[in-house]
Structure formats: structure tokens, C-alpha cells
Amino acid sequence: MERKEIGRRISEAQSSMGQPHLHKGTGLRKLSDHYFELRVDPKLRLVFEDTPSALVFEFMGNHDEVKRFLKDL
């Protein structure tokens, strides 16, 4: 996966935050009150924390790795 593509997907996620009807089209999914998952491709996911001032990148991995990350929170 190219860094440029990851950056493009992050930019799309930033643009769609606060607009739930756009989340599905951008691969953004709410995981909990403050955490969101962004599907970059079928195998790669990014986890962000939604803070009052910014989306904070927390973790990158596959589906199973994201599940383990969330379990450890």
C-alpha cells in the first residue's frame, strides 16, 4: 500500500466526519464512543480516536489486529 493512498483515505475520512451518511462510502465505521476504523483496502485498517480537537491516529493493522487492539483499551 502506498503512503499516498493511505493519505488520500485519511483525507476522505476527515471530510466525512460528522456526516454519518458518508461514512459507509469512505469505509469509515464507528467502533465505540470515541474510536473509528477506516478500511484502507480489504486487509488494512486504521484506527482513530475522535478527540475534541482532532482525529488522532492510534493503530494500523488487519481486522484481527484491530480487534486485539480494541480489547486492550
ZIWO-V689787 format. One record per residue. N is the residue number from 1. SS is DSSP state (@ for helix, = for strand, . for the rest). Layout:
BEGIN
N|SS  N|SS
END
This chain:
BEGIN
1|.  2|.  3|@  4|@  5|@  6|@  7|@  8|@  9|@  10|@  11|@  12|@  13|@  14|@  15|@  16|@  17|.  18|.  19|.  20|@  21|@  22|@  23|@  24|@  25|@  26|@  27|.  28|=  29|=  30|=  31|.  32|.  33|.  34|.  35|=  36|=  37|=  38|=  39|=  40|.  41|.  42|.  43|.  44|.  45|=  46|=  47|=  48|=  49|=  50|=  51|.  52|.  53|.  54|.  55|=  56|=  57|=  58|=  59|=  60|=  61|=  62|.  63|@  64|@  65|@  66|@  67|@  68|@  69|@  70|@  71|@  72|.  73|.
END
